[in-house]
């Protein structure tokens, strides 16, 4: 780990840990309650009303949007807004969701790795600036993933009672 990538490497390690925790929580969920909201009327922007499925979709979709933002940073383009896509109907069981969250993280990791290698070969000052922007994006993902994992575990416990 060089001094130029240490901050990014630390963020990637935290990202790996938060994803591991999320996967453990998802694997503990029951198919029976995977799509069950704790309330009857779900509000799109209120995490506490979402089902485990909706929470997990959001985590993967945030990876996907963040990947596109990191690609924008690496290409020197204006960074697009964080617009989360709607979950397709077929992504509604634990098995498919596990595939989705693993694929979304693999694509994000690939974009980070590609940016790191390409920009380190170019100009270190540019890399430092872009690395810092990427670290902020990754911190947002980690915070969301940690909160989402906590909420999934709360829902699992609630449905068991």
DOROMAR-838197 format. One line per 3 residues: their letters; for each residue y, z, x of C-alpha. Coordinates in Angstrom, 3 decimals. Layout:
% residues N
A) Y Z X | ... .
END
This chain:
% residues 161
XXX) 0.000 0.000 0.000 | 3.257 -1.113 1.608 | 6.579 0.607 1.059 .
XXX) 7.644 -2.420 -0.996 | 4.859 -2.054 -3.527 | 4.284 1.719 -3.617 .
XXX) 6.306 2.294 -6.812 | 4.563 -0.562 -8.551 | 1.182 0.594 -7.252 .
XXX) 1.838 4.111 -8.593 | 2.762 2.670 -11.984 | -0.406 0.560 -11.973 .
XXX) -2.524 3.639 -11.217 | -0.925 5.515 -14.123 | -1.442 2.455 -16.306 .
XXX) -5.128 2.424 -15.408 | -5.513 6.119 -16.246 | -3.730 5.783 -19.590 .
XXX) -5.912 2.811 -20.548 | -9.054 4.712 -19.581 | -7.991 7.582 -21.847 .
XXX) -7.282 5.145 -24.687 | -10.704 3.511 -24.353 | -12.423 6.893 -24.452 .
XXX) -10.504 7.755 -27.638 | -11.331 4.399 -29.259 | -15.002 4.738 -28.420 .
XXX) -14.989 8.150 -30.124 | -13.577 6.650 -33.331 | -15.792 5.962 -36.307 .
XXX) -16.003 2.497 -37.896 | -15.871 4.316 -41.219 | -12.284 5.479 -40.617 .
XXX) -11.069 2.841 -38.151 | -8.893 1.064 -40.748 | -8.015 4.161 -42.778 .
XXX) -4.392 5.248 -42.851 | -3.699 8.982 -43.223 | -1.391 8.111 -46.165 .
XXX) -1.666 5.557 -48.959 | 1.469 3.552 -48.221 | 1.789 2.374 -44.624 .
XXX) 5.261 1.872 -43.203 | 5.322 -0.774 -40.471 | 7.530 1.207 -38.086 .
XXX) 6.067 4.696 -38.484 | 3.222 5.435 -36.051 | 2.189 8.589 -37.926 .
XXX) 1.214 6.420 -40.922 | -0.831 3.852 -39.007 | -4.611 3.606 -38.928 .
XXX) -6.464 3.815 -35.621 | -6.850 0.044 -35.824 | -3.090 -0.530 -36.168 .
XXX) -2.321 1.853 -33.311 | -4.810 0.126 -31.014 | -3.480 -3.309 -32.004 .
XXX) 0.055 -2.229 -31.131 | -1.054 -1.001 -27.699 | -2.695 -4.350 -26.893 .
XXX) 0.193 -6.331 -28.355 | 2.655 -4.345 -26.230 | 0.596 -5.322 -23.164 .
XXX) 0.850 -8.936 -24.278 | 4.631 -8.861 -24.805 | 5.088 -6.995 -21.526 .
XXX) 3.034 -9.635 -19.708 | 5.391 -12.321 -21.015 | 8.417 -10.236 -19.971 .
XXX) 7.003 -9.759 -16.465 | 6.364 -13.504 -16.259 | 10.025 -14.021 -17.247 .
XXX) 11.167 -11.652 -14.501 | 8.981 -13.370 -11.914 | 10.314 -16.798 -12.923 .
XXX) 13.940 -15.630 -12.894 | 14.361 -16.236 -16.637 | 16.109 -14.051 -19.180 .
XXX) 13.624 -11.445 -20.390 | 12.517 -12.022 -23.974 | 12.753 -9.217 -26.557 .
XXX) 9.778 -6.996 -27.384 | 8.492 -8.621 -30.560 | 5.041 -7.371 -31.500 .
XXX) 2.832 -9.868 -33.293 | 0.985 -9.080 -36.499 | -2.671 -8.199 -36.198 .
XXX) -5.026 -11.008 -37.280 | -7.411 -10.035 -40.085 | -10.524 -10.532 -37.930 .
XXX) -9.380 -7.828 -35.491 | -10.494 -5.000 -37.731 | -13.417 -3.234 -36.096 .
XXX) -13.845 -1.152 -32.983 | -15.911 -3.741 -31.085 | -13.375 -6.535 -31.509 .
XXX) -10.502 -4.156 -30.786 | -12.091 -2.996 -27.539 | -12.354 -6.631 -26.444 .
XXX) -8.697 -7.200 -27.410 | -7.283 -4.208 -25.527 | -9.349 -5.064 -22.446 .
XXX) -8.241 -8.720 -22.507 | -4.589 -7.841 -23.035 | -4.658 -5.435 -20.079 .
XXX) -6.472 -7.926 -17.837 | -3.818 -10.569 -18.555 | -1.008 -8.071 -17.894 .
XXX) -2.590 -6.961 -14.618 | -2.993 -10.576 -13.537 | 0.691 -11.304 -14.174 .
XXX) 1.744 -8.240 -12.175 | -0.533 -9.160 -9.300 | 0.661 -12.771 -9.267 .
XXX) 4.313 -11.706 -9.290 | 3.732 -9.210 -6.492 | 2.035 -11.711 -4.191 .
XXX) 4.461 -14.561 -4.877 | 7.645 -12.555 -4.502 | 6.577 -10.572 -1.464 .
XXX) 6.143 -13.879 0.335 | 9.667 -14.918 -0.648 | 12.499 -12.422 -0.406 .
XXX) 11.975 -8.667 -0.180 | 15.321 -7.814 -1.798 | 14.496 -9.952 -4.839 .
XXX) 11.064 -8.357 -5.002 | 12.541 -4.833 -4.938 | 14.871 -5.632 -7.829 .
XXX) 12.160 -7.300 -9.905 | 9.634 -4.626 -9.025 | 12.002 -1.986 -10.353 .
XXX) 12.377 -3.915 -13.637 | 8.601 -4.216 -13.911 | 8.160 -0.503 -13.244 .
XXX) 10.439 0.227 -16.231 | 8.327 -2.022 -18.455 | 5.119 -0.375 -17.220 .
XXX) 6.579 3.106 -17.808 | 7.256 2.134 -21.409 | 3.651 0.949 -21.788 .
XXX) 2.275 4.155 -20.247 | 4.392 6.372 -22.520 | 3.352 4.396 -25.602 .
XXX) -0.302 4.377 -24.599 | -0.329 8.130 -23.946 | 1.316 8.830 -27.311 .
XXX) -1.047 6.384 -29.063 | -4.122 7.973 -27.500 | -2.929 11.402 -28.621 .
XXX) -2.417 10.094 -32.162 | -5.840 8.410 -32.258 | -7.473 11.677 -31.220 .
XXX) -5.511 13.529 -33.930 | -6.707 11.012 -36.550 | -10.319 11.310 -35.388 .
XXX) -10.103 15.076 -35.725 | -8.403 14.817 -39.130 | -11.073 12.459 -40.493 .
XX) -13.884 14.709 -39.234 | -12.623 17.661 -41.293 .
END
